[in-house]
Amino acid sequence: MLTIKPLAAAILIIISSQAFAEMNTAEVQQVGTNNTGSLEQQGSGNYAYLQQDSQENSQAEIFQNGTSNSGSVYQLQGSDNNADITQRGDSNNATVRIGENGGGNTFGSSVSTYQEGNANTLDITVTGYAAGVTTSSVGDNNSIRGEVTGGISGATLSQVGNNNGIDVNLGSSSYASVNQAGNNNTASVSGSSYRMGNNSTELTQSGDGNHANTYMGSQFGKITLTQDGLGNQADIYSSGRSITLSGSTLGNNNTVDIDQSVETGSAIFAQSGDENILNIAQQGFVDNFTANATQLGVANHANITQGSELNGASAVVTQSGNNNAATIIQR
């Protein structure tokens, strides 16, 4: 068992630990500005922990190659810091925490992670403002969980493989871009901030049996959804004010369920394939609801319900094919 616990508080410190055996532990803690902490481990069952307190313009890097490894980066308080974790192998776990420990005053930090292999997990929490998160996962049965709640932040998440999952929660004036390629993948994106608003969610799935679930409670929010494959299902719910939704589904046996409980909202959706089902419900206290659905194929079903205390709702359904059914209710 190898254990390293250096404490650094200098202008520029570089600490690097390499282990080529199994079951090693490396821990680094730094306090100050312009620090760099770097940990590299080779083998299986290793643990790397890197913590930076009261930082500015500091860099934290962890590289692990093997199986069943765990890497954690904690950057508590400070601004303009970077956290980078790279893991290659199976059954690895990565954890990133930015702005915790009661600080909550981080600004302009960035997180970048890359995992290659199967059955890997990633857990990211960012509570600072103007943060940027970029993750990439290649392999099967991998999971990504992100909490980017500080505000004015962005998250870009990508997965390539089968049976992968993404779960992201956004703060105010933030955006999330989710891209999944493969079969039987799931994605859930939620964003809530009625006061500041301007949240944006972009979700793309390619493959068979995909499922997407998005929620947005905001002002002036935007949701963009694209699904490509067979048996896809999308559940979309939004509340707040002036939420716009645009979506497209290509494939067979797709199901889309949209619920907008907002003051003003619009939903534009296009489906191409067989046996698609689309349900849109819009309700609120102000007018200017808009729903536009296009279906091309056989045995499609479209159902639009609009309810408002004021007038001004509009609904358009276009269907091309056989055995299609369309129902529009306005009240």
N, C-alpha and C positions, 0 to 999 in steps of 0.2 A: 504494500500500500504506500503510495507516494502522495504527500500532502504539501502544497505550497500555499502560504498565506502572507504575501508581502503587503505592506502598507505604504502607499506613495502619496506625497503631497508636495510636488515640485512643479516647475513650469512645464517641463516636457519629460515624461517618463515612459519608457517602453519596457514592457514586461512580457516575455514570451516563455511559454512552457510547452514542451513536447514530450509525449509519452508514447511509446511504441508497444506497451504491454496492455494488460487488461486491468479493470477495476482500479483505475487511478483517479485521484481527486486533485483538482487545481482551483484555487480560490485567489482572486485579486480584488483589492479594494483601493480606490484612489480618491483623493480629495484635492480640489484645486481647479486650475484652468489649463487648457491646452495639453491635456494628458492623453496618452495612447496606451490602451491595454489590449494585449494580443495573446490568445491561448490557442494552441494547436494540440490535438490528441489523435493518436492512431490506435485502433484496436476496439475492443468491446467492453461495455459496462463502465465506461468512463464518465466522470462528472466534471463539468467546468462551470464556474461561477465568477462573474465579473461585475463588480459594483462600483459606480462612480457617484460621489456625493458633491453637491454644490458646484456643478461643473459648468464650464463654458468652452465651446469649441473643442470638445474632447471626442475621442474615437474609441469604441469598444468593438473588438473583433473576436469571434470564436469560430474555429474550424475543427470539425470532427469527422473522421472517416472510420466507419465500422458499424457495429450493430449495438442496439440497446444503450446508446449513449444519451446523456442529458446535458443540455447547455442552457444557461440562464444569464441574461444581461439586465441589470437594474441601473437606471440612470435617474437619480432622485434629486430634483431641483436643478435649476440651471437653464441654459439655452444653447441653441445651435450645436447640439451634440448629435453624433451618429452611432447607431448600433447595427452591427452586421453579424449574422449567424449563418454559417454554411454547414450542412450535414449531408453526408453521403453514406447510404446504408439503410438497413431496415430497423424498424421498431425504435427509432430515435425520438427524442422529445426536446422541443425548443420553447423557451419562455422569455418574453421581453416585457419589461415594466418601465414605463416612462412617466415621471412626475408623480410618483406615489409618496408614501411616507409622510402624508400630511402636507407636502410642499405644494403641489398643484400649480406651480408657477413656471413650468417649463414652457419654452417658446422656440419654435423653429427647429425642432429636432426631427431626425429622420431615422427610419427603421427599414432595413433590407434583409430579407431572409431567403434562403434557397435550400430546399430539401429534395434529395433524389433517392428513391427507394420506396419500399412498401411499409404500410402500417406506421407511418410517422405522424406525430402530432405537433401542432404549433399553437401557442396561446400568447396573444399580444394584447396589452392594455396600455393605452396612451391617453393621459388626462390633460396634457398640455395643449397649447394653442399653436396653430399654423404648423402642424406636424405632417410629415409625409411618410406613408407606409407602403412598401412594395414587397409582395411575397410571391414566390413561385414554388410549385410543388409538382414533381414528376414521379409517377408511380401509382399503385393501387392502394385502396383502403386508407388513404391519408385524410387527416382532418385539420381544418384551420378555423380558429376562433379569434375574432378581433373585437376589441372595444376601443373605438376612437371617439372619445366623448368630449374632448376639450373645446372643440369648435374651430372653424375655418381650417379644417384639415382634409386630407385626401388619403384614400386607401385604394390600391390596385392589387387585386388578388387573382392569381392564375393557377389552375390545376389541369394537368394532363394525365389521364388514366381512368380507371374504372372504380366505381363504388367510393368516390371521394365526397367529402362534405365541407361546406363553408358556412360559417355563421358570423355575421358582422353587424355591429350596432354602432350608429353614427351619432355625433353631437350636432350642434347648430352650424349652419352654413358650411357643411361638409359634403364630400362626394365619395361614392364608392363605385369602382369598376370591377366587376366579377366576370371572369371568363373560365369556362369549364369545357374540356374536350374529352369525350369518352362516354362510357355507358353507365347508367344507373347512378348518376351523380345528383347531389342535392345542394341547394343554395338557399340561404335565408338572410335577407338584408332588411334592417330596420333603421329608421332615422326619426328622431323626434326633437323638435324645437319650434314651438309656435311663435315665440317672441322674435327670434332673429330670422329663422327660415332659410330659404335658398339652398336646401339640400338637394342633392342629385344622386340618383342611383342608375347605374347601367349594368345590365346583367345579360350575358350571352352564354348559351349552352348548346353544345353540339353532340349528338349521340342519341342513344335509345333509352327510354324509361327515365328521363330526367325530371326533376321536380324543383320548382322555384317558388319561394314564398317571400314576398316583400311587404313591408309596412312603412308608411311615412306619415308622421304627424308634424306638419310644418306649414309655413307660409311660402308661397311661390316655389314649391318643390317640383321636381321633375323625375319621372321614372321611365326608363327605356328598357324594354325586355325583348330578347330574341331567342327563340328556341328552334333547333333544327334536329329532327329525328322522329322516332316513333314513340307513342305512349307518353308524351310529355304532359305535365300538369303545372299550371301556374295559379297561385292564389295571391291576389294583390289587394291590399287594403290601405286606404289613405284617409286622413282627417286633417282639418285645418282650413287653409284658404288658398285658392288659386293653385291647385295641384293638377299637373298635366301628365297624362300617361300615353305612351305610344308603344305598341307591341306588334310582334310578328311571329307566327308559328308555321313551320313547314314540316309536314309529316302526317302520320295517321294516328287516330285515336287520341288526339290532344284534348285537354280540358282546360279552360280558362275561366276563373271566377273573379270578378272585379267588384269591389265595394268602395265607393267614394262618398264619405260623409263629410262634405266640405261646404264652404260658402260659395265657391265657384270652382268648377272642375271640368276637365275634358278627358275623354278616353277615345283613342283611335287605335283600332286593332285589326290586323289582317291575318287570315288563316288560309292555308293551302293544303289540302289533303282530304282524307276520308274520315267520316264519323266524328268530326270536331264538334265540340259543344262550347258555346260562349254565353256567359251570363254577366250582364252589367247592371249594377244598381247604383244610382246616384240620388242623394238626398241631402238637403241642407236648408239654409234660411234665406239665401239670396239666389237670384236667377243666373242665367248664362251657363247652364249645364249643356255640354255637348258630348254626344256619343256617336261614333261612326264605326261600324263593323262590316268587314268584307270577308266572305267565305267562298272558297272555290273548291268544289268536290262533290261528293255524294253523301246523303244522309246527314247533313250538317244541321245544327240547331242553334238559333240565336234568340236570346231573351233580354230585352232592355227595359228597365223600370226607372222612371225619373219622378222624383217628388220634391217640390219646393213650395215655400210660402209665397213666392213671387213668380211671375211669368218669365218666359224666355228660354225654356229648355228646347233642345233640338236633338233628334235621333234619326240616323240613317243606317239602313241595313241593306247590303247588296249580297245576293247569293247566286251562284251559278252551278247548276248540276241537278241531280235528281233527289227527290224525297227530302228536300230542305224545309224547315219550318222556322218562321220568324214571328215574334210577338213583341210589340212595343206598348208599354203602359206609361202614360203621363198623367200626373195628378197634382 
